[in-house]
Amino acid sequence: MSEIIVVGLSHHATPLEVRERLSVATEAVASEMEGLLERAPLAEGVLLSTCNRVELYAVTPDPRDAVRAIREYLHSRALGDDLDEYLYERRGADAVRHAFRVASSLDSMVVGEPQILGQVKSAYQAAESAGSLGTLLGRCFTRAFAVAKRVRTETEIAAGTVSISSIAIELASKIFGDLSGRRALLVGAGEMGEAAARSLAARGVWL
Protein backbone atom coordinates (compact mmCIF):
# COMPACT_ATOMS: atom_id res chain seq x y z
CA MET A 1 0.00 0.00 0.00
CA SER A 2 1.39 3.40 -0.98
CA GLU A 3 2.04 6.05 1.66
CA ILE A 4 2.51 9.82 1.63
CA ILE A 5 5.87 10.93 3.03
CA VAL A 6 7.78 14.20 3.32
CA VAL A 7 11.53 14.61 3.81
CA GLY A 8 13.13 18.01 4.17
CA LEU A 9 14.70 20.73 6.26
CA SER A 10 13.66 24.23 7.27
CA HIS A 11 14.53 27.42 9.10
CA HIS A 12 13.71 25.77 12.43
CA ALA A 13 17.08 24.02 12.62
CA THR A 14 19.01 24.59 9.39
CA PRO A 15 21.42 27.53 8.89
CA LEU A 16 20.67 29.92 6.05
CA GLU A 17 23.84 29.08 4.13
CA VAL A 18 22.87 25.39 4.07
CA ARG A 19 19.33 26.16 2.93
CA GLU A 20 20.70 28.36 0.16
CA ARG A 21 22.92 25.56 -1.18
CA LEU A 22 19.98 23.16 -1.31
CA SER A 23 17.51 25.57 -2.85
CA VAL A 24 16.16 24.83 -6.33
CA ALA A 25 15.31 27.66 -8.72
CA THR A 26 11.64 27.85 -9.67
CA GLU A 27 12.34 27.16 -13.32
CA ALA A 28 14.36 24.03 -12.42
CA VAL A 29 11.87 22.38 -10.05
CA ALA A 30 10.06 20.39 -12.74
CA SER A 31 13.27 18.94 -14.22
CA GLU A 32 14.62 18.10 -10.75
CA MET A 33 11.40 16.27 -9.98
CA GLU A 34 11.61 14.32 -13.24
CA GLY A 35 15.15 13.20 -12.34
CA LEU A 36 14.07 12.09 -8.90
CA LEU A 37 11.26 9.98 -10.28
CA GLU A 38 13.77 8.15 -12.47
CA ARG A 39 16.07 7.08 -9.63
CA ALA A 40 13.79 6.79 -6.59
CA PRO A 41 10.82 4.51 -5.85
CA LEU A 42 8.32 7.37 -6.02
CA ALA A 43 4.89 7.13 -7.59
CA GLU A 44 4.24 10.86 -7.10
CA GLY A 45 6.28 13.82 -5.96
CA VAL A 46 6.13 17.55 -5.18
CA LEU A 47 9.33 19.51 -4.54
CA LEU A 48 8.90 22.66 -2.44
CA SER A 49 11.90 24.99 -2.36
CA THR A 50 11.77 28.41 -0.67
CA CYS A 51 14.25 30.58 1.21
CA ASN A 52 13.14 28.93 4.45
CA ARG A 53 12.66 25.29 3.48
CA VAL A 54 13.41 22.54 1.00
CA GLU A 55 10.96 19.64 1.20
CA LEU A 56 10.02 16.73 -1.00
CA TYR A 57 6.52 15.29 -0.63
CA ALA A 58 6.07 11.89 -2.21
CA VAL A 59 3.80 8.89 -2.56
CA THR A 60 5.65 5.60 -2.44
CA PRO A 61 4.99 1.87 -1.97
CA ASP A 62 8.41 1.58 -0.28
CA PRO A 63 8.84 4.38 2.32
CA ARG A 64 12.20 3.16 3.60
CA ASP A 65 13.90 3.14 0.18
CA ALA A 66 12.15 6.34 -0.83
CA VAL A 67 13.36 8.21 2.26
CA ARG A 68 16.89 6.96 1.64
CA ALA A 69 16.78 8.09 -2.01
CA ILE A 70 15.46 11.53 -1.09
CA ARG A 71 18.12 11.94 1.59
CA GLU A 72 20.80 10.99 -0.95
CA TYR A 73 19.39 13.55 -3.37
CA LEU A 74 19.47 16.32 -0.76
CA HIS A 75 22.99 15.36 0.32
CA SER A 76 24.10 15.57 -3.31
CA ARG A 77 23.03 19.23 -3.37
CA ALA A 78 24.66 20.05 -0.04
CA LEU A 79 28.24 20.29 -1.38
CA GLY A 80 29.72 18.23 1.42
CA ASP A 81 27.58 19.44 4.31
CA ASP A 82 26.30 16.73 6.64
CA LEU A 83 22.54 17.17 6.68
CA ASP A 84 21.64 14.40 9.12
CA GLU A 85 21.17 16.79 12.04
CA TYR A 86 18.82 18.99 9.99
CA LEU A 87 16.66 16.57 8.01
CA TYR A 88 13.23 15.48 9.21
CA GLU A 89 10.70 13.07 7.82
CA ARG A 90 6.98 12.58 8.25
CA ARG A 91 4.78 9.70 7.12
CA GLY A 92 1.08 9.14 6.57
CA ALA A 93 -1.22 11.45 8.51
CA ASP A 94 1.77 13.31 9.98
CA ALA A 95 2.99 14.16 6.46
CA VAL A 96 -0.46 15.42 5.45
CA ARG A 97 -0.76 17.46 8.65
CA HIS A 98 2.66 18.98 7.95
CA ALA A 99 1.57 19.99 4.43
CA PHE A 100 -1.50 21.70 5.90
CA ARG A 101 0.63 23.60 8.44
CA VAL A 102 3.11 24.72 5.81
CA ALA A 103 0.46 25.94 3.35
CA SER A 104 -1.36 27.77 6.16
CA SER A 105 1.89 29.52 7.25
CA LEU A 106 1.64 27.95 10.71
CA ASP A 107 5.15 26.56 10.20
CA SER A 108 6.61 29.78 8.77
CA MET A 109 9.31 31.94 10.31
CA VAL A 110 6.66 34.65 10.58
CA VAL A 111 3.32 32.98 11.28
CA GLY A 112 0.62 34.39 9.03
CA GLU A 113 2.91 35.52 6.19
CA PRO A 114 1.09 35.23 2.86
CA GLN A 115 3.96 34.28 0.51
CA ILE A 116 4.16 30.60 1.42
CA LEU A 117 0.75 29.69 -0.02
CA GLY A 118 1.76 31.04 -3.42
CA GLN A 119 5.06 29.16 -3.19
CA VAL A 120 3.27 25.90 -2.39
CA LYS A 121 0.91 26.45 -5.32
CA SER A 122 3.93 27.03 -7.60
CA ALA A 123 5.44 23.73 -6.41
CA TYR A 124 2.12 22.02 -7.13
CA GLN A 125 2.07 23.45 -10.67
CA ALA A 126 5.69 22.41 -11.26
CA ALA A 127 4.78 18.86 -10.24
CA GLU A 128 1.94 18.93 -12.75
CA SER A 129 4.40 20.04 -15.45
CA ALA A 130 6.79 17.23 -14.50
CA GLY A 131 4.00 14.65 -14.56
CA SER A 132 4.71 13.78 -10.92
CA LEU A 133 1.40 14.91 -9.44
CA GLY A 134 -1.00 12.02 -8.98
CA THR A 135 -4.26 11.37 -7.20
CA LEU A 136 -3.02 11.20 -3.60
CA LEU A 137 -0.78 14.27 -3.60
CA GLY A 138 -3.29 16.09 -5.76
CA ARG A 139 -5.97 15.58 -3.13
CA CYS A 140 -3.54 16.35 -0.30
CA PHE A 141 -2.49 19.72 -1.69
CA THR A 142 -5.94 20.69 -2.94
CA ARG A 143 -7.15 20.14 0.60
CA ALA A 144 -4.13 22.03 1.99
CA PHE A 145 -5.07 25.06 -0.12
CA ALA A 146 -8.63 24.94 1.23
CA VAL A 147 -7.38 24.63 4.80
CA ALA A 148 -5.01 27.58 4.29
CA LYS A 149 -7.86 29.74 3.00
CA ARG A 150 -10.04 28.78 5.93
CA VAL A 151 -7.27 29.53 8.43
CA ARG A 152 -6.78 33.01 6.95
CA THR A 153 -10.50 33.86 6.79
CA GLU A 154 -11.63 32.39 10.12
CA THR A 155 -8.73 33.43 12.38
CA GLU A 156 -6.67 36.56 13.12
CA ILE A 157 -3.50 34.92 11.80
CA ALA A 158 -3.03 37.46 8.99
CA ALA A 159 -3.82 40.54 11.08
CA GLY A 160 -1.10 43.18 11.41
CA THR A 161 2.52 42.61 10.45
CA VAL A 162 2.92 39.34 8.57
CA SER A 163 6.29 39.31 6.82
CA ILE A 164 9.93 39.47 7.80
CA SER A 165 10.43 42.61 5.72
CA SER A 166 7.51 44.43 7.33
CA ILE A 167 8.74 43.46 10.78
CA ALA A 168 12.20 44.87 9.91
CA ILE A 169 10.62 48.15 8.76
CA GLU A 170 8.53 48.39 11.93
CA LEU A 171 11.72 47.92 13.95
CA ALA A 172 13.48 50.63 11.92
CA SER A 173 10.59 52.98 12.69
CA LYS A 174 10.91 52.34 16.40
CA ILE A 175 14.67 52.98 16.29
CA PHE A 176 14.79 55.97 13.91
CA GLY A 177 11.31 57.42 14.24
CA ASP A 178 9.57 58.87 11.17
CA LEU A 179 11.16 57.33 8.06
CA SER A 180 9.64 59.84 5.63
CA GLY A 181 12.30 61.49 3.49
CA ARG A 182 15.06 59.13 4.57
CA ARG A 183 17.13 57.11 2.11
CA ALA A 184 17.40 53.33 2.22
CA LEU A 185 19.52 50.79 0.37
CA LEU A 186 17.59 47.61 -0.40
CA VAL A 187 19.74 44.58 -1.18
CA GLY A 188 17.83 41.56 -2.46
CA ALA A 189 15.27 40.41 -4.98
CA GLY A 190 12.15 38.32 -5.37
CA GLU A 191 8.84 38.60 -3.56
CA MET A 192 10.36 39.58 -0.22
CA GLY A 193 12.40 42.34 -1.85
CA GLU A 194 9.34 43.67 -3.66
CA ALA A 195 7.31 43.62 -0.44
CA ALA A 196 10.05 45.52 1.40
CA ALA A 197 10.27 48.10 -1.39
CA ARG A 198 6.51 48.69 -1.31
CA SER A 199 6.47 49.04 2.48
CA LEU A 200 9.37 51.50 2.45
CA ALA A 201 7.85 53.56 -0.34
CA ALA A 202 4.53 53.71 1.53
CA ARG A 203 6.40 55.32 4.44
CA GLY A 204 7.98 57.92 2.19
CA VAL A 205 11.43 56.36 2.07
CA TRP A 206 13.71 57.12 -0.90
CA LEU A 207 15.17 54.00 -2.50
C-alpha positions in Angstrom: 0.0 0.0 0.0 1.4 3.4 -1.0 2.0 6.0 1.7 2.5 9.8 1.6 5.9 10.9 3.0 7.8 14.2 3.3 11.5 14.6 3.8 13.1 18.0 4.2 14.7 20.7 6.3 13.7 24.2 7.3 14.5 27.4 9.1 13.7 25.8 12.4 17.1 24.0 12.6 19.0 24.6 9.4 21.4 27.5 8.9 20.7 29.9 6.0 23.8 29.1 4.1 22.9 25.4 4.1 19.3 26.2 2.9 20.7 28.4 0.2 22.9 25.6 -1.2 20.0 23.2 -1.3 17.5 25.6 -2.8 16.2 24.8 -6.3 15.3 27.7 -8.7 11.6 27.8 -9.7 12.3 27.2 -13.3 14.4 24.0 -12.4 11.9 22.4 -10.0 10.1 20.4 -12.7 13.3 18.9 -14.2 14.6 18.1 -10.7 11.4 16.3 -10.0 11.6 14.3 -13.2 15.1 13.2 -12.3 14.1 12.1 -8.9 11.3 10.0 -10.3 13.8 8.2 -12.5 16.1 7.1 -9.6 13.8 6.8 -6.6 10.8 4.5 -5.8 8.3 7.4 -6.0 4.9 7.1 -7.6 4.2 10.9 -7.1 6.3 13.8 -6.0 6.1 17.5 -5.2 9.3 19.5 -4.5 8.9 22.7 -2.4 11.9 25.0 -2.4 11.8 28.4 -0.7 14.3 30.6 1.2 13.1 28.9 4.4 12.7 25.3 3.5 13.4 22.5 1.0 11.0 19.6 1.2 10.0 16.7 -1.0 6.5 15.3 -0.6 6.1 11.9 -2.2 3.8 8.9 -2.6 5.7 5.6 -2.4 5.0 1.9 -2.0 8.4 1.6 -0.3 8.8 4.4 2.3 12.2 3.2 3.6 13.9 3.1 0.2 12.1 6.3 -0.8 13.4 8.2 2.3 16.9 7.0 1.6 16.8 8.1 -2.0 15.5 11.5 -1.1 18.1 11.9 1.6 20.8 11.0 -0.9 19.4 13.6 -3.4 19.5 16.3 -0.8 23.0 15.4 0.3 24.1 15.6 -3.3 23.0 19.2 -3.4 24.7 20.1 0.0 28.2 20.3 -1.4 29.7 18.2 1.4 27.6 19.4 4.3 26.3 16.7 6.6 22.5 17.2 6.7 21.6 14.4 9.1 21.2 16.8 12.0 18.8 19.0 10.0 16.7 16.6 8.0 13.2 15.5 9.2 10.7 13.1 7.8 7.0 12.6 8.2 4.8 9.7 7.1 1.1 9.1 6.6 -1.2 11.4 8.5 1.8 13.3 10.0 3.0 14.2 6.5 -0.5 15.4 5.4 -0.8 17.5 8.6 2.7 19.0 8.0 1.6 20.0 4.4 -1.5 21.7 5.9 0.6 23.6 8.4 3.1 24.7 5.8 0.5 25.9 3.3 -1.4 27.8 6.2 1.9 29.5 7.2 1.6 27.9 10.7 5.2 26.6 10.2 6.6 29.8 8.8 9.3 31.9 10.3 6.7 34.6 10.6 3.3 33.0 11.3 0.6 34.4 9.0 2.9 35.5 6.2 1.1 35.2 2.9 4.0 34.3 0.5 4.2 30.6 1.4 0.7 29.7 0.0 1.8 31.0 -3.4 5.1 29.2 -3.2 3.3 25.9 -2.4 0.9 26.5 -5.3 3.9 27.0 -7.6 5.4 23.7 -6.4 2.1 22.0 -7.1 2.1 23.5 -10.7 5.7 22.4 -11.3 4.8 18.9 -10.2 1.9 18.9 -12.8 4.4 20.0 -15.4 6.8 17.2 -14.5 4.0 14.6 -14.6 4.7 13.8 -10.9 1.4 14.9 -9.4 -1.0 12.0 -9.0 -4.3 11.4 -7.2 -3.0 11.2 -3.6 -0.8 14.3 -3.6 -3.3 16.1 -5.8 -6.0 15.6 -3.1 -3.5 16.3 -0.3 -2.5 19.7 -1.7 -5.9 20.7 -2.9 -7.2 20.1 0.6 -4.1 22.0 2.0 -5.1 25.1 -0.1 -8.6 24.9 1.2 -7.4 24.6 4.8 -5.0 27.6 4.3 -7.9 29.7 3.0 -10.0 28.8 5.9 -7.3 29.5 8.4 -6.8 33.0 7.0 -10.5 33.9 6.8 -11.6 32.4 10.1 -8.7 33.4 12.4 -6.7 36.6 13.1 -3.5 34.9 11.8 -3.0 37.5 9.0 -3.8 40.5 11.1 -1.1 43.2 11.4 2.5 42.6 10.4 2.9 39.3 8.6 6.3 39.3 6.8 9.9 39.5 7.8 10.4 42.6 5.7 7.5 44.4 7.3 8.7 43.5 10.8 12.2 44.9 9.9 10.6 48.1 8.8 8.5 48.4 11.9 11.7 47.9 14.0 13.5 50.6 11.9 10.6 53.0 12.7 10.9 52.3 16.4 14.7 53.0 16.3 14.8 56.0 13.9 11.3 57.4 14.2 9.6 58.9 11.2 11.2 57.3 8.1 9.6 59.8 5.6 12.3 61.5 3.5 15.1 59.1 4.6 17.1 57.1 2.1 17.4 53.3 2.2 19.5 50.8 0.4 17.6 47.6 -0.4 19.7 44.6 -1.2 17.8 41.6 -2.5 15.3 40.4 -5.0 12.2 38.3 -5.4 8.8 38.6 -3.6 10.4 39.6 -0.2 12.4 42.3 -1.9 9.3 43.7 -3.7 7.3 43.6 -0.4 10.1 45.5 1.4 10.3 48.1 -1.4 6.5 48.7 -1.3 6.5 49.0 2.5 9.4 51.5 2.4 7.8 53.6 -0.3 4.5 53.7 1.5 6.4 55.3 4.4 8.0 57.9 2.2 11.4 56.4 2.1 13.7 57.1 -0.9 15.2 54.0 -2.5 
